[in-house]
């Protein structure tokens, strides 16, 4: 039996991701990797996978997937009402799937991005040390109808699984985004610094894996900088007042002032926010 | 460039080393020396070191456990360094076709800058440019050395799609689009060379510190070179360059 999953319906936007690409930023290649590392880590821990095993990142509206062979799976992150042959599935548990069964999703209950882990991991093409999909680099960018995804349960061996892990789901509800001062934070006036941390902002609908933009503008007199390094979690402030939070598929360099830098948890929380939802930045100190 | 950089964490997985807002060829030599030094003293699988005009970024795959220990180690490395006078690099000779069919904004620049199209072309291929770093898009070279007379602001409304290979000018920078992408630069020509190939290791032949010289080619020769590149029979002309001499 071929260890394949057939995509019956692709959903809104799903893709294969791992921890990301390292060693190619010097050529201008983005890091990529999962938006919510915590959810990925849980999936792989529960399944007894190595921590870098590739998972499926599912945004808002899940796909319909038909399993060509038996598999062990686990779903973490956003609760998008997962179902197996139309029977509701629990989150954060190892689940046996038989050949021919169909995994689908229903209404969103919480969060924005769900993660589907599979014993042994998804075996998408390995390019520059990563299986993460990225437009223009890897063959695929997102799930398409009729696509066949390969997994390999045999490789996983007999690692210990953690089926009784305590899972923290509070972060899915949190609206506080932890952020350190960015390299240009001190160039803001005291009042601007205060406002940036007091105002609430809502997620713009154009947000994606590259950047999450805020709807409200933030007036400022900052000068642009000579192009410098940026990383996922960097918050840029444009002259017209747009706040742009760079995410995993972001460019490696940028010329807008970098006013904040999200913590890892801050990025994880923001990844689970829907367009329209309100957030506030909470300052951390190094 | 400042002599003593500021070293600070940038989130939980990166450390930023900044030498100020000014940059120069000499500064770049220093920056690249420090970059090599840091790379050689690190576990390569776990982190990556990149540079921009006047910054170095060290990014880690996982959260840095002892960020202040790491910063003081970096300070030690940088304060001990003896910067060599020379930087060995290559000069790449890149063909550019400045035909108005490719140079979509040549006429506009000519009117705005009060220069003939021939003057613009000559001013563009005369300098020896230096690669400061690669960023923006995979394989996009940030080049220093554009003649001040050619500085022109970006388009008010960016083009939805700029062709792969398009050579453009934006403010004090010139560059080549390594793939088709939306873009706001003023376009003056086209270069047939491949700047990023995911199937090659390394995917780009260029490194920070390398030099670039453009040479003008007529349209017919452009298409001939393009054909040769497709067949894999075109060889980029390079020569060794020693700075500081």
Contacts between the chains, C-beta under 8 A, distances in Angstrom:
chain1	res1	chain2	res2	distance
A	19	B	61	6.6
A	20	B	61	7.7
A	22	B	45	7.9
A	22	B	47	7.6
A	22	B	48	5.5
A	22	B	59	7.8
A	22	B	61	5.4
A	23	B	44	7.5
A	23	B	48	5.4
A	24	B	48	8.0
A	24	B	138	8.0
A	24	B	203	7.2
A	25	B	48	5.5
A	25	B	50	5.1
A	25	B	59	6.8
A	26	B	48	7.1
A	26	B	49	8.0
A	26	B	50	5.0
A	26	B	133	7.7
A	26	B	134	6.4
A	26	B	208	7.9
A	27	B	134	5.4
A	27	B	138	5.8
A	27	B	139	6.4
A	27	B	196	6.6
A	27	B	202	6.9
A	27	B	203	5.3
A	27	B	204	4.9
A	28	B	134	4.5
A	28	B	135	5.1
A	28	B	136	6.4
A	28	B	137	5.8
A	28	B	138	4.5
A	28	B	139	6.0
A	28	B	140	5.6
A	28	B	178	8.0
A	28	B	196	7.5
A	29	B	138	5.0
A	29	B	203	7.6
A	31	B	59	7.7
A	127	B	198	6.5
A	128	B	198	7.2
A	128	B	203	7.6
A	136	B	138	7.5
A	136	B	179	6.3
A	137	B	138	7.1
A	137	B	198	5.8
A	180	B	9	7.2
A	180	B	11	6.3
A	182	B	10	7.6
A	183	B	8	7.4
A	183	B	10	6.8
A	183	B	16	6.1
A	183	B	18	6.9
A	225	B	21	6.8
A	226	B	21	5.6
A	226	B	23	6.7
A	226	B	52	7.7
A	226	B	53	5.0
A	226	B	54	6.8
A	227	B	52	5.8
A	227	B	53	6.4
A	227	B	135	6.8
A	227	B	142	6.6
A	228	B	18	7.6
A	228	B	52	4.9
A	228	B	53	7.3
A	228	B	54	7.8
A	228	B	55	4.9
A	229	B	10	7.7
A	229	B	14	7.8
A	229	B	16	6.6
A	229	B	50	6.3
A	229	B	52	5.5
A	229	B	55	5.6
A	229	B	57	3.6
A	231	B	10	6.3
A	231	B	11	6.4
A	231	B	13	7.2
A	231	B	14	5.1
A	231	B	57	7.2
A	231	B	59	5.8
A	233	B	11	5.1
A	234	B	10	7.6
A	234	B	11	7.8
A	251	B	135	6.6
A	251	B	136	5.8
A	251	B	137	7.5
A	252	B	50	6.7
A	252	B	135	4.9
A	252	B	136	7.9
A	253	B	52	5.5
A	253	B	133	7.1
A	253	B	135	3.3
A	253	B	136	6.3
A	253	B	142	7.7
A	261	B	10	5.5
A	261	B	11	4.4
A	262	B	11	6.7
A	263	B	11	6.6
A	263	B	12	5.9
A	264	B	11	7.4
A	264	B	12	5.2
A	264	B	13	7.1
A	264	B	63	6.2
A	286	B	8	7.4
A	286	B	9	5.3
A	286	B	67	7.2
